[in-house]
């Protein structure tokens, strides 16, 4: 399961049924026309969490360019299936598609280059890992629409409590504060694991945090630049061993903890710290016992420095679209007004300047650590392979689940290498 798939479901909060939801935005129509229809409109295929990100942008673009956006909104799996089916047929009903970053390798031959939109100024205002990922086989095939990364959320009230500060200093010999090293993170997690509370969570049902530790240890994730399988190297084992070590300070049943479970644990006051996608900071419910008591900190680095695994989505134009001119006009306008996405329910953007515009405003304390994580040199997107989701579902998550349940990490990684090699043959 894609990390962004899960986050999108959290953002959508169950707002969709299995049926297709057709939404006409800023055009007064009852639904989208066929691709290549009205010259002043484009059909935009989006996923559940992404429609909100583009709603205000679409209205602004209608006002400025005269191009209206007709949104066709689908659940995550349905979106992938719809894209696969229409791209394969050579006939598409949409002019712009929002693509999860892990899909770019799958659909690279079905979408048009957007090289003319990637000026030097544009590339300077997009996080480096996204600029790199958007360029496939020498052409830019998607404009980043929004992105995300994990940061550290912690219970500010607990960290500022006088007794906790004194007790922590007495036990560990340094002041209690937001951790800046993984040793500090371990110590703090251990300290707060008492009286029915846990210091942190361990998400055994998703691979992202393990992969972030791999980047921090100086290795590419799973596959190197030549597509060699490196999942059994020292960095992967070091990262996995460290992650498993945190189970001592995490709620039991780590093998089954996913994003939703971890978010609930923190919002319910069961964990003192969590590493989570930055958007969650602004989504803490007002009736949560931790509301107004949460601090934010940048991701921690390893020997290779700070690193995170971004979660971007891209806007692309199918080669089969008969309305490419308006589609590219919409995508350029969406980039120009990318900051409007921050006012949506998900509250994300892709431009550095968009996040910087809000970073010093109250309520947006998650943005500075998010910018720092996304700008970190060791931060990297997932490997560009059509098999990545299969690797995640059939190898990475099962390996992690067995490891946090007490399995031998060296043996598990050796087995994982063989399975990945079989998948990418």
ZAKE-569329 format. One record per residue (C-alpha): x, y, z; residue in three letters. Coordinates in steps of 0.05 Angstrom, whole numbers, plus 5000, padded with zeros to 4 digits. Each point is the difference from the previous one (the first is absolute). Last residue first. Layout:
N
XYZAla...
This chain:
425
527248044730Unk497450545047Unk495549575044Unk504949425007Unk505550465022Unk495350305051Unk498549315029Unk507349805002Unk501950655037Unk494449915050Unk502649315020Unk506850305015Unk496650575037Unk496049525043Unk506149595017Unk503950625022Unk494050275038Unk498749375041Unk492650065018Unk497450305065Unk493150254983Unk503050664976Unk504049604949Unk494249584975Unk495950634988Unk505850344965Unk501049424953Unk492549964985Unk499950754985Unk506150004956Unk498849374959Unk493049884973Unk496750685008Unk506050454993Unk503349614944Unk493349964964Unk499250755006Unk507050114973Unk499449544940Unk499450544947Unk506850255023Unk502650705013Unk502549895071Unk496350415054Unk501550735009Unk506350245034Unk502150435059Unk507649965008Unk501150734979Unk494850275051Unk495150484966Unk494049575015Unk501949925073Unk501650735012Unk493650224964Unk495949525044Unk503550245063Unk498250724981Unk492949824979Unk497649645063Unk499250655039Unk494350204953Unk494850175052Unk502850695015Unk503450304938Unk507549954992Unk499949434949Unk494350284958Unk503550324941Unk505849515008Unk495449424983Unk497950344935Unk507250234985Unk502549285002Unk494749804949Unk496449345008Unk493950185041Unk496249705059Unk494150155045Unk496249354998Unk493450355014Unk501850564952Unk503050675017Unk507049754983Unk497649844930Unk499650744985Unk507750025002Unk500449654932Unk497350624965Unk505350034945Unk500649244999Unk492649914990Unk500350544945Unk505449604964Unk495949375007Unk493750344974Unk503650294939Unk503049314988Unk493149704998Unk497350574958Unk505349854946Unk499349255008Unk492749974982Unk499949414953Unk502949565055Unk503249364975Unk507050195024Unk497250065070Unk501650635039Unk503049955069Unk499050315069Unk504549705053Unk499149735071Unk505550015052Unk501249585063Unk507250145019Unk504449485035Unk504350355052Unk507450135011Unk504350385049Unk507349844996Unk503949434969Unk502349745068Unk492950075027Unk495350595000Unk494050195041Unk493650274968Unk498450715019Unk496150175063Unk492850155017Unk496450155066Unk493249765022Unk495950255060Unk494750404963Unk495849374990Unk503049425040Unk493649785035Unk496549994932Unk493550394997Unk503050514953Unk502049454952Unk507449984979Unk499850144925Unk505050574998Unk505649565025Unk497849434955Unk502450374937Unk507249875021Unk499849254987Unk501749655065Unk505649825046Unk496749945068Unk501650225070Unk496949965069Unk495449434982Unk493149825029Unk497150704999Unk494049834957Unk502850414942Unk506549605005Unk496849325000Unk495050214946Unk505650224953Unk503749355011Unk493849594985Unk498550394937Unk507249954975Unk500649255011Unk501149595063Unk499149254987Unk507249775011Unk500550485060Unk495349565041Unk502250295066Unk500550765009Unk506950294991Unk506050105046Unk503249314993Unk497650004927Unk505350544987Unk505449474992Unk496549744937Unk501250674966Unk507349975018Unk500849294975Unk496550184934Unk504350614987Unk506449635015Unk497849424957Unk498250454941Unk506550385008Unk504249375003Unk497549724934Unk494349494994Unk495350464963Unk505250144946Unk496449734939Unk503650254938Unk495850474957Unk506250374975Unk498550615043Unk499249565062Unk493849625019Unk497249885071Unk500250735021Unk506550364984Unk505249955055Unk503150525045Unk497549835070Unk495050574997Unk497349704936Unk499049335034Unk496850355060Unk494950314952Unk498749304972Unk498349735069Unk495450605010Unk496349884935Unk498849255004Unk492949975027Unk496749465043Unk505549985052Unk498750725022Unk503950075065Unk497150525047Unk503450455050Unk501150135074Unk494349575024Unk494850165053Unk496449535048Unk503850245061Unk506849954967Unk503550064932Unk501750745004Unk507349895019Unk501249454948Unk497550434943Unk504250585025Unk506349575002Unk498749704932Unk498750684968Unk506350275034Unk504049434969Unk496750164933Unk502750705003Unk496650685000Unk494649835050Unk495050535023Unk502250195070Unk501549675067Unk506750265025Unk506149565008Unk502649505051Unk495549424983Unk496749825066Unk500650655039Unk498550424939Unk493849594985Unk497450055071Unk501050765002Unk496750114932Unk494249535016Unk498950355066Unk500050694968Unk495249824943Unk502550314936Unk501049344963Unk493249745023Unk496450624976Unk503750004934Unk497649314984Unk504049834937Unk499150004925Unk506249824959Unk499950104925Unk497949554943Unk499550254929Unk494850324955Unk499050234929Unk495150374957Unk498950164927Unk506749794971Unk500050094924Unk500449354963Unk503649734938Unk506650375002Unk504249694945Unk506949664999Unk497749285012Unk495650225058Unk500850695031Unk494650095053Unk504249605050Unk506050464996Unk495950635008Unk496449665058Unk506549825035Unk502450724993Unk493950345032Unk496650464950Unk501350754999Unk506849964965Unk496949554946Unk494850534985Unk505150554993Unk504249594953Unk493949874957Unk496249355006Unk493650174962Unk503249914932Unk502249295019Unk492949765010Unk501049354962Unk493549644983Unk497149395036Unk499049284978Unk507349784997Unk501450205073Unk493849645026Unk502949455042Unk506450365018Unk495950615024Unk495449575043Unk504350035063Unk499250764999Unk492549965007Unk497150304937Unk494850554994Unk497549964928Unk498550564952Unk496249954935Unk495049465017Unk495549524961Unk505849624969Unk500749584937Unk506349604988Unk496849395031Unk506049865046Unk499950715027Unk492649945013Unk500549345039Unk506250175040Unk497450685019Unk493349725022Unk503449455040Unk504650495035Unk494250455017Unk495749435025Unk505649795047Unk500450705030Unk492650175003Unk497550414942Unk498350734986Unk498450264930Unk501150755003Unk497650474945Unk505050584999Unk498350664966Unk504950364955Unk498550744994Unk507350165016Unk499850455061Unk493149885029Unk499849264982Unk507049935028Unk497950305067Unk494149535004Unk504449414984Unk505150205053Unk494550045053Unk497849284983Unk506949704988Unk502049755069Unk492849805014Unk500049534940Unk506449665023Unk497749595059Unk495249584960Unk504349914939Unk499850434937Unk498249994926Unk499550704972Unk495650144940Unk501950654967Unk495850604980Unk500150604955Unk500349634934Unk493849615017Unk501049274981Unk506949714990Unk499049485053Unk492649845007Unk495950475043Unk500550005075Unk493950065044Unk493850435014Unk503450624975Unk500250665039Unk507250124982Unk503550145065Unk501149275017Unk495949444974Unk500349405045Unk498949274980Unk500749505056Unk501349304974Unk496849465042Unk503849635054Unk497550525049Unk504050625015Unk500550445061Unk503449485043Unk504450495036Unk503050264934Unk506250225037Unk500949335033Unk498849644934Unk505250444967Unk504949835055Unk499049264987Unk500950064925Unk505950465012Unk503449455038Unk498649534942Unk497349325019Unk
